[in-house]
């Protein structure tokens, strides 16, 4: 009966939590993190929550969520949000591994209740090291921006009782304005042509410090009436770079690099 009451108060992300036993997740995490999960009569601190069975250990669950932060007086911090990724044993209410991060909000970052998804592709980065990814669709381009990034990927590996980020918020979509429509009203910020790149990340053939290299490939295209013939050019493939493990993580953020690649 209590479970029904709980689900009746859940926000929009409830429809994406088929694998998420919210009361069990709350029992495992709520006390340790001092975060209130939605329950009867309260909305809780959680903004977006999703879960997925662990691909290698079916008794474990991967849990990721964004949450509000509170200051010492209990008021909500308006310019920051918390991010948590955890591997939990929900049957025993145990945390196996945990990762926490604070995100600074700005005009280019917008967190909603449909921002997160879990990527359990075979990121076999090293012998006996299988990572998983968290995709964050939180990129937002303010009006009249020259470009932007979105669809961020964070890759996490188990490290004892914690999860460690070896790749942090790598943008998988980058765009830049190639040409503004100067004949339009100057206040309208009308765009004539946009260059876009959708990036994919795959395991490379080489290795560094015993860990597989990561190859990032960009599919680049332009769209807008400024193109000859109008419409959209056929995409072309372009390998941007290879990311090499430095013993702690895969360094470098390809957003600025890809923006240079997209410039006319």
Residue pairs with C-beta under 8 A, 6 or more apart in sequence:
2 23
2 40
3 23
5 39
5 40
6 22
6 23
6 38
6 39
6 40
7 14
7 22
8 40
9 38
9 39
9 40
9 41
9 42
9 43
10 17
10 22
10 38
11 38
11 43
11 113
12 113
12 114
13 48
13 49
13 50
13 113
13 114
16 50
16 114
17 49
17 50
17 51
19 51
19 52
19 53
19 61
20 49
20 50
20 51
20 61
20 63
21 51
21 61
21 90
22 37
22 38
22 49
24 90
24 91
24 93
25 37
25 49
25 51
25 61
25 63
25 88
25 90
26 37
26 39
27 90
27 93
28 63
28 86
28 88
28 89
28 90
28 93
28 94
28 95
29 35
29 37
29 63
29 84
29 86
29 88
29 95
30 36
30 37
32 95
32 98
33 84
33 100
35 44
35 45
35 46
35 67
35 82
35 84
36 42
36 44
36 45
36 46
37 44
37 45
37 46
38 44
38 46
45 67
45 68
45 70
46 65
46 66
46 67
47 65
47 66
47 67
47 68
47 81
47 111
47 112
47 113
47 115
48 65
48 66
48 111
48 112
48 113
48 114
48 115
48 116
49 63
49 64
49 65
49 116
50 63
50 64
50 65
50 116
50 117
50 118
51 61
51 62
51 63
51 64
51 118
52 61
52 62
52 118
52 120
53 60
53 61
53 62
54 60
54 61
54 62
54 87
54 120
55 120
55 130
55 132
56 130
59 89
59 91
60 87
60 88
60 89
60 96
61 87
61 88
61 89
61 90
62 85
62 86
62 87
62 118
62 120
62 132
63 84
63 85
63 86
63 87
63 88
64 83
64 84
64 85
64 86
64 116
64 118
64 134
65 83
65 84
65 116
66 81
66 82
66 83
66 103
66 111
66 115
66 116
67 81
67 82
67 83
67 84
68 76
68 77
68 81
68 82
69 76
69 77
69 80
69 81
69 82
69 102
70 76
70 77
71 77
78 105
79 104
79 105
80 102
80 103
80 104
80 105
81 102
81 103
81 105
81 111
82 100
82 101
82 102
82 103
83 100
83 101
83 102
83 103
84 98
84 99
84 100
84 101
85 98
85 99
85 134
85 154
85 156
85 163
86 95
86 96
86 97
86 98
86 99
86 163
87 95
87 96
87 97
87 98
87 158
87 163
88 94
88 95
88 96
89 96
95 161
96 161
97 158
97 159
97 160
97 161
97 162
97 163
98 161
98 162
98 163
99 156
99 162
99 163
99 164
99 165
101 165
103 109
103 111
103 138
105 111
107 140
107 142
108 139
108 140
108 141
108 142
108 145
108 148
108 149
109 138
109 139
109 140
110 138
110 139
110 140
111 138
112 138
114 137
115 136
115 137
115 138
116 134
116 135
116 136
116 137
117 134
117 135
117 137
118 132
118 133
118 134
118 135
119 132
119 133
119 134
119 135
119 153
120 132
120 133
121 133
122 130
123 130
123 131
123 132
123 133
123 155
123 203
124 130
124 131
124 203
124 212
125 131
125 157
125 166
125 203
125 211
125 212
125 245
126 210
126 211
126 212
127 210
129 157
129 158
129 211
130 157
131 155
131 156
131 157
131 166
132 155
132 156
133 153
133 154
133 155
133 156
134 153
134 154
134 156
135 151
135 152
135 153
135 172
136 151
136 152
136 153
136 154
136 169
137 150
137 151
137 152
138 150
138 152
139 148
139 149
139 150
139 151
139 152
139 171
139 173
140 148
140 150
141 147
141 148
141 150
141 175
143 189
144 189
145 177
146 176
146 177
147 174
147 175
147 176
147 177
147 259
147 262
148 174
148 175
149 171
149 173
149 174
149 175
149 255
150 171
150 172
150 173
151 171
151 172
151 173
152 169
152 170
152 171
152 172
153 167
153 169
153 170
153 172
153 201
154 165
154 167
154 168
154 169
154 170
155 165
155 166
155 167
155 170
155 250
156 163
156 164
156 165
156 166
157 163
157 164
157 166
158 164
164 249
165 249
166 245
166 248
166 249
166 250
167 214
167 243
167 249
167 250
168 249
169 253
170 199
170 201
170 216
170 253
170 254
171 199
171 253
171 254
171 255
171 258
172 198
172 199
172 200
172 201
173 196
173 197
173 198
173 199
174 196
174 197
174 199
174 218
174 254
174 255
174 258
174 259
174 262
175 194
175 195
175 196
175 197
175 262
176 194
176 195
176 259
176 262
176 263
177 191
177 193
177 194
177 195
178 192
178 193
178 194
178 195
178 222
178 224
178 226
178 262
178 263
178 264
179 191
179 192
179 193
179 224
179 226
179 264
180 189
180 190
180 191
180 192
181 190
181 191
181 192
184 190
191 224
192 224
192 225
192 226
193 222
193 223
193 224
193 225
193 226
193 227
193 264
194 222
194 223
194 224
195 220
195 221
195 222
195 262
195 263
195 264
196 220
196 221
196 222
196 223
196 262
197 218
197 219
197 220
197 238
197 258
197 261
197 262
198 218
198 219
199 216
199 217
199 218
199 219
199 240
199 254
199 258
200 216
200 217
200 219
201 214
201 215
201 216
202 214
202 215
202 217
203 212
203 213
203 214
203 215
204 212
204 213
204 214
204 215
204 242
205 213
206 212
206 213
206 242
206 244
207 213
207 245
208 244
208 245
208 246
209 245
209 246
209 247
210 245
211 245
212 245
213 242
213 243
213 244
213 245
214 242
214 243
214 244
214 250
215 239
215 242
215 243
216 239
216 240
216 241
216 242
216 243
216 254
217 237
217 238
217 239
217 240
218 237
218 238
218 239
218 240
218 258
218 261
219 235
219 236
219 237
219 238
220 235
220 236
220 238
220 261
220 262
221 232
221 233
221 234
221 235
221 236
222 232
222 233
223 231
223 232
223 233
227 233
238 261
240 254
240 257
240 258
240 261
241 252
241 254
241 257
243 250
243 251
243 252
244 250
